[in-house]
Amino acid sequence: MCEWVFRPLAHPLVLLFARLQVPPPVVVVAAGVTGIVAAVELGRGSVLVAALLVQLKTLLDNADGQLARLTGRTSAFGRYLDSEVDLLVNAALFTGLAWTSGNPALALAGFLAVTSVLSLNFNVERLSREASAEPEAEGRATALLRQIYALVYAPQDRLAEALVARRPALTGSVAVSLLANLGMSTQLAAFGLLMVLGYPLAFAWLALAEVAVIALALLPRRVPQQEVA
């Protein structure tokens, strides 16, 4: 979804933002605000509006990274901000889902499931490149975002690292490619589609199903013992 749909659609926006000299963090904030408004509309029961806003949020989310690379303005601040805004938006969306569905327990379980899948997705790709999970700090604002990251994301990173240590095949090209298709763009596209169809709560079940499939795939395989003649 990211490569074939949202990045190409975001490219004209990237060119416009570059011409207007819009800083990439401003696009990140705009994506976050759009996502929060989508969550509010979902909570109010306006599922069609929420579905459209979620896709606009994804479009902006794909634009900020492209804009940063195009203009040479990549930064640790922007990367931390992007990760933390995404988490905030996801929390807001599932809060809206809990409110409109009247099923907060399932919404919470869905939020935790999506967060786990996205964390594994990010860390498997990171570890496959042997890249550092945390860029160097650049000033007070980045230091603050780093502290928030350490509180929220660092435990997830360590858990993923421990999992990869036990299952090195996770960093293979096949596993990385498969998990990449469960990234943020695909998740929110599925959420939007289910909202349009009138089954927003089904997204929580979908997220739980993803976790179950991944867990089953990671179970150790028992090698049958050969019978002794």
N, C-alpha and C positions, 0 to 999 in steps of 0.2 A: 504493500500500500504506500509506503514511504517513497520507494524508488520509482514506482510506476505512476502514482497518482499525485501525492501531495507535493513532492519536491518540484516536479514540472509545473504544477499549478502555482506554486509559490514563487517561481523564478521571476515572473513579471513584477511581483511585489518587491522582490529583492532589488531589481534594477531601479524601481521607483524610489525605494528607501535609500539606496546608494546615491541616487541623484539629489535627493533632498537632504543627504548627510544625516540621516536618522541613526543615532547610536544603537547598536544591537541590543543593549540592555533595555532600551525603551520598547523594542519589539517584544522582548521577553515579558515585560510588565503588561503590555497590551494583550498578549496571549493569556496571561494570568487573569486579567480583568474580564476578558471574554469568557474564560472558563468559569469564573465565579458567577457571572451573570447567567450563564447556561445552567449552573446549579440552582440558582434562585428560580429560574423559569421552570426547571424540572420539579422543584419543590412546590411550585404553584400549580402544577399539573399541565403546563404548556409544553407538552413533550415535543411537538413539531418545532417550535421555536428553539427549545433546548437542543434538539438534534442538530439543527443548522448552526447554532452557536458553537457547539462542540467541534464541528468540522472546521469552522472558521478559526477556532483556537488551534486546531492541529495545523492548519495552513500557516498561521503565524509562527507556530512552534517550529515548523520546517524552514521558515524564512529567516529566523534569527541567526541560525548557524551558518547558512549560506551567506548572509549579509556580512557576518564577522569575518569569514574567510575571504570573501570578495574584496572587502575594504581593508584587510590586514589588521582588523581590530579584535582579534581573538584575545581573550583574557581569562584569568582564573576567576575573576569576579563574575563574568558572564556565565561561565560554566557552572559555578556554584549556584548562582541565581536561577538558572534554567532548571537545574535539578530540584531545587527547593520549591520553586513556583509550581512545577509539575506535581509534586507531592501534595501541595496545598490545594490545587485544583481537583485532584483525584479525591482528596478527603471531602471537599465541598460537594462534588458530584454524588458521592455515595451518601453524604448527609441528605442531599436533596432527594435521592432515591429512597432513603429510609423514611423521610417525611411523607413523600407522595404515595409510597406503597404501604405504609403502616407496618413494615417488617424490618425494624432496625437491626435485629440479630443477623438476618441474612445479608443485609446491606453491609454490616461490619465485616462479616466473614468474606464477602466479595471484595471489599476494600483490601483486607489483609492478603487475600489470594492474588489480586492484581499486583499489589506492591511486591509480593514475593516473586512473581513471574518476571516483572520488570527489573527487579534487582538481579535476579539470576541472568537475565538477558544481558544487562549492562556488564556485569562482572565477567561472564564467560567471554564476551567479546574483548573486554579489557585484558583479561589474563591471556587470551590467545595471542595478543600483540605484545604481551609482557610489558604493558605500559603502566605507569603509576596511576593509582586511582585518584590521587589528590595533587593538583598542580600547586606550585609555590604561591605563597600569599603575596598580595600586592597592595599594601596599605590597610588602614583600619577597617574599611567596609568589607574588604575581602577576608580579613581576619575574623570578623564577626560571622560572615557566612561560612567560613571554615569551621568555626565552633559549632554552628547549627548542624553542619554536615556531619561533624564528628559525633554529635548527639544522636542524629536520626539515621544516617546512612552507614556510618563506620561499622556498627554491629552487623548490618546486613552484608557489608563487604567481607568481613571476617568469616561469616557463616558461609558465604559463597566460596571463599578461598579454601575453607576446610572441605567443602563438598567437592571442589575440583581436585584437591589433593587426594581424595579417596576415589574419584572417578575422572582420571586424566582425559578420558575420551571426550569429556564435555568441551574441551578446548579444540577439538578437531573441527575440520571445516564443515562436516555434515551437521554436527550438533550446533555449531555457531550459526549456520544458515537457517536451520529449523527454528532455533530460539529467536533469531532476528525477526522472523515472521510473527512473533508474538509481542512485538514492540509497541510503543505508545500509539503510533499512528494507526496500526491495525486494531488495537484494543478500542480506541475511541471511535473508529469507523464502525466496528461491530456494535458498540453501545448506541451510536446514532441510528443505525439500521433497526435495532431492536426497539428503540424509542418510537421510530416512525411506524413500525408494525404494531405498536401498542403493548409491547411486552418488555418494558425497561428492566423489570426485576430479573428477567431471564439472563441479563448480563452478569449478575452475581453468580448464578448457577454455572454460566459459561466459564467464569474465572475459576470457580472451584473445580470444574471439570478439567481445566488446563493443569491445575496443580496436581490433580489425581493422576492424570496421564503422565506428567513429568515424574512424579514419585514412582509410578509403576515402571517407567523406563529406567529409573536409577536403581531399582532393586537388584541385588546381586543375583546373577544367574547360577543356578545349581547345575553343575556338570555331572551328567549321569555316570555312575561308576560302571566300568566294564565288568561283565560277569567273568568270574574265574572258572575256566574249564575244569 
